[in-house]
Amino acid sequence: MVEVRPKTIILLANTSWYLYNFRLKLIEKLISNNYNVILIAPKDSYTNMLKEKSIKFIKWDLDRRSINPVKELYSLISLIILYKRISPDIIHNFTMKGCLYGGVAARVSTKSKVINHITGLGPTFFNNNRILKLINLLIRPIYKFAFNSNLTKVFFHNKADQAILQKLGLCSKNNSVIINGSGVDTDYFSPLTEKKQANQPLQLLFPARVIKEKGFLELLTACNALWDDGFDFILNIAGTLDKGNRSSLTSKELDLITQSAKNIIFHGKASFIRKLYYKADIVVLPSWREGLSLSLIESSSMGLPIITTDVPGCREIVEDKVSGLIVPAKESIKLKEAIKSLILNMDIAISYGEKARKNAINKYSIDIINDIIFKVYNEYI
């Protein structure tokens, strides 16, 4: 009797943090189905947490924010060597930089089937910075090489990102697929009890990094205007500064904000985010753009009403005046009116949260998402 060799799959990302927080259940599902799983990522505080689960891990020397050509070439060559040595059945690359380098490395070193999983387009596609625009123009042929192959599929989290890459000729309709995000554990992220009334004072939650691109300054302007009008509520900030991001606030700016307003509580990086969801009455994320916001999916799963913006990655999750409110991006006055509307009509807000919970269970359950991905793996081999 011939012994069947377990299929080998590589999961690559630009941080171990990403693999642990967003793909652990997928990894466990693969292992339980007799896949030989190898993780490749830079080492960080989550690397040992992956190793403790007896998951094979290989360190990748990559600085996700670097644009130094020497460093980048080294990162690419090291990945080419790894892929050639392992020669897996499937390579699943996550995050934009991971997809670019992983896609190129796979094409020049193996005959492996490749999935490039775009969780959100990087700043080079939208930032007005001239250097980033030039970089985007120069590397487009490399994207095309990495993404356009009969051995490659491209996963997107929203149709807008898919349309942009198709318009640029970087992928085709035939090899691209829409996936509803990373999925969320709807049993873990679930309300403790059916909500009947709001907290006193009301609790707003901003669950994101403290950067301009998440709409933090517009939210602050809206909240200050409401406080000036006599509204009583607390703004909870569950996120950190991202100093490598060009739109990040400085530590000094954040200190001035949090020290000057008694109605703001800064929780930092909330490993206990579920506890903050339990306490929240309304979630507000006025982002300028998302891949598909996991925090909004988690909020929906927790049965919370949401106020967000009419941009890709947000409007797919919230149905306006059904499971929350949608406002134009970068407009603090509209945002203020939306927050005011829910504060004054918390019975409606609570009904929005109930509908959001049902939507999360039906569309964004991590088991549903992983079953879709697993089906692609099985069809692909």
N, C-alpha and C positions, 0 to 999 in steps of 0.2 A: 504494500500500500504506500503510495506516494504522499509524503507529508506536505501539506500546503503551507507555504511560507507566509507569515503575517505581512500584510501590506504596510509599507512604511510611509508615514506622512510627516512632513515638516510644517510646523506653524512658526512663522517669523513675524516679529513686531519690533517697533523702535524702543520699547520698554518692557521689562518683565512685569511692571505694574499693570500694563494693558492686558497681558495674557492672563494674569491672575484675576483681575477684577472683571474682565469682560468675556473670557473664554474658558474659564476653569471647568464649567459644566460640560462644554463641548469636548474638552480634553478628556474628562472622566468618561464621557459617553464613548469616545473613540477607543480608549483603553479597555473598557468593558466589552467592546465589540471586537477585541483582538487585533486592533491596529497597533503597530509599533510607532509610538508618537515621540518625536524629537522636537524640542522647543529651542529656538534660536532668538536671542535678544541681548541687548546690553545688560550688564549686571547692575542691579539696584537693590533697594531694601526689600523687594518682593521676591528676589531670586531664590533665597533660602527657603521661603515659604513654598515655592514650587518644588524645590529639591526635597523638602520634608515629606512631600506626598509621593516620593519615589518616581518622579517624572524626569525623564532624560532631558538635560539642559546643556546647551553649548553657548558660551559667552560670545557675543558679537561686538567688536569694537566699533561703536558708532556714537557720534554726537548728533542727536536729532536736530539741534539748532544750528549746527555748523554749516558754513558755505565755503570753508577752506578746501581748495581743490585737491591738495595733497592728502589731507585727512579723508576726503570723500573717496578718492581713488583707492586708498588703502582699505576702506570699509568695503568697497565693491569687490576688490580682488580677493580679500579674505572670504567673502561670501561665495564667490565663484569656486574657490578651492574647496569649501565645505560642501557645496551642492554636488560638485564632481565626485568627491570622495564618498558621500553618502548615497547618491543616485536614488532618491526616493521614488515612490510611485506617484505621490501627489505633493506639491508644494503650495501651501496656503499662506500668502503674504498679506499682512494687515498694515494699515496706516499708509499714508501717501508715500513717504520716503521708503518704507519697507517694500511697498509695491514696485516702486521705480527700481530700486537696487536689486530686489529679489527677482523681479521680472527679467531684468537684463542678465543677471547671474544664471538664471535657469535656462534662458535661451542659448547662452554660449557654452554651457557646461553639461547639460543633461537633455534627455528626451522625456523628462517628467511632465506630467500634466500639471498645469499651474492655475491657481485661482488668485487673482489680484483683488483684494477686498478693500474698496474705497469707503472708509468710514466718514470721510469729509474731505473736500478739496483743500489743499494747503493755501497759505497766504500768497504764494506766487501767482495764483489765479485771480485774486481779487484786490490785493494790496496795491495802492497807487505809488508805492515807493519805486523809483526808477530802476534801482539795482535789481529788485525782485522781479520787475517786469522784464528786464533784460535777461535775467536768469531763466525765467519761464520760456521766453522766446528761444533761447539757445538750447534748452533741454527738451523741447517738444519732439524733435526727431527721436530722442532717446525714449520718451514716453511711448511713442508709436511703436518702436522696436520692442519695448517691454510688454505692451498690451495687445498688439495686433499679431496674433499667431493662432494657427488652428489647434494648438495645444493649450491655449489660454482662455479662461473665462474671467470676466470682470464683474464683480458684485458691487452694487451701489446701494446706498441707503435712502436715496431720494431721486426722483425723476429729473430734477433740475441739474444735478451733478452729472447724471448720465447724458443728458442732452448737450451739456457743454463739451464733454469729451468726444461725443459723437460728432458734433459740429466741427471740432478741431481735427477730426479724422484720427483720433487717438484710439478709438475702439469702434466696433460696429454693433448694429442691432443683434446680429447673430451670436455674438459672444458675450453679451452683457445681460445681467439679471438684476432685478430689484429685490432686495431683502429688507424686511421691516426691522432694521436695526440689529442690535446685539441680543435683544431679548431681555426680559426681566423675570425674576422668580416671583410670580404673582401670589404665591403662598407666603413667602417671606415679606414681601412688600404688600401688606394687606392691612386694612383698618382694624384697630383693636375692637371697636364697637361701632355700631351705626351712629353716625353723628346727628345729633338733634339740634344743637345750638352752638354758637361760636364762643371762643374764649373771651374773657374780659381782663385786660385789653386784648383786642384782636391781634393775631400773630400772622405777619407776612413772612414768607421765606423766599430768599434768593439763593438757589442751589447751584452756584457756578463759580468759576475763577473770577477774581476781582480784576477784570480787564475791560477796557472800553468796548471791545467787540461783543461782549455779553450784554451791553446796554446798561452797565452799572451806573454811569453818570446820569443817564436819562431817568433811571429809577430813583436815584438820589434826588434829582430835581423835582420829580413828581411827588415824592414823599415829603420833602421839605415844604412844598406848596400846600399839601394836605395838612401837615402839622400846623402850618401858619393859619390855616382855616379852622383849626380847633379839633381836628379828627384825632382820636386817641388810638394808636396802634403801635406795635413793635415791629421793626424791620430786622429780621434775622438773616445774617449773611453766612452761608455755609460754603466757604471756598477760600482759596489762598491767592496770594499774588503769584503771578507767573513771570518772573523777571526776565526770562528768555523771550517773552512775547513783546513785540514792539508796542502793543497797545496797553501794556500792564501799567497800573498805577505804581507809584513808588511807595516805599514803606512810610516815608514822611507824609505823603499825601493821605494815605490810609489812616495814619495816626491822627492827623488833623480832623479827618471826617468822623472817626469813631469817638474821639475825645470831645468834640463839640456838640454831639447830639446824644442825649440821654436815651433816646428811643431806638438806638441802633445797638444790636448785640452782634459782635463779630466772633463767630465760632471757629474760624480757621478751617483747616482740612478736617472735615467731619467724618471720621471713621464710624461714628454713631449716627449717620444720616437718617436712619429709620426713626430714631427717637425724635429728631427734629421734624420729620414728616408727621409723626403722631401729634405733635404739639401745634402744627401749623393749621391755619384756617384757609389761607390762600397762597398759592405758589405764583411767583412773578418772575418770568425770564424774558426780558425784552431784547433778545439777542439779535445781532445783525445777520447772522447766518449760522446754520448748524448742518452736520451730516444728517443725523437723526438724533435729537437730543435724548440721551438716556435719562437725564434728570426729569424731563417732562414725562417720559414713559413711567418712571418710578412714581412720580407724583400722581399720575393717572391711576396706577395700580393701587396706590394708597387711598384712592377715592377723594382726591383733593381737586377743587376747582382751580383752573389755571388761567393766568393772563399772559399772553405771549404775542409775538410779532408775526406779521404776514410775510414770512421769509421761508425759504427751503429749510427743511429739517425741524421746523416748528409747526407750520400750518398743517402738515400731514397728521400730526398727533391730536390737535385740538380742533373740534368742530365749533365754529363761532356760534355763540348763544345756545349751544347744546351741552358741551362739556367744558366750556370756558369762554373767554373773550379774546379776540384777535385784534391787535391794533397795528398801525403802520410802524415800521422800524424808525428809530432815531427821532421820535416825536413825543417829547415828555408831556405835553399838554394832553394829547390823546391818551397817553398812559395814565396820567392823573385821573382823567374822567372815568377810565375803566376801573381803576382801583376804587374810586369813590362809589361807582355804581354797585360793585359787589359788597362794599362795606355797608351800604345802605339797604341792601337786599340780600342778606345772608341766607334767607330761605331758598332763594334762587341759586345762590352760590353752592349750597349744600346739594341741591338737585343736580347741578352741573357735575359735582364730584362723583355722585352715584353713577351717572352716565359715563364718566371718564373711566371708572373702575371696570365697568362692563366692556368698554372698548379695549382696555389693556388686556383683559383676559382673552378676548376673542382674536386679537391681532398681534399682540406683542409678548405673549408668554414665551419664556426662554425655551420651553420644550417644543413649542411650535416652530420657532426659529431654527433650533438645532436639528429638528427632524427634516426641515427643508434643506439645510446644508448637508446633512448626512446622506440624504437622497441623491444630491448632486455628486457627492464622493462616490457612492456606489455605482451611479450611472457612468461616471467619468472613467473609472478603472476598466 
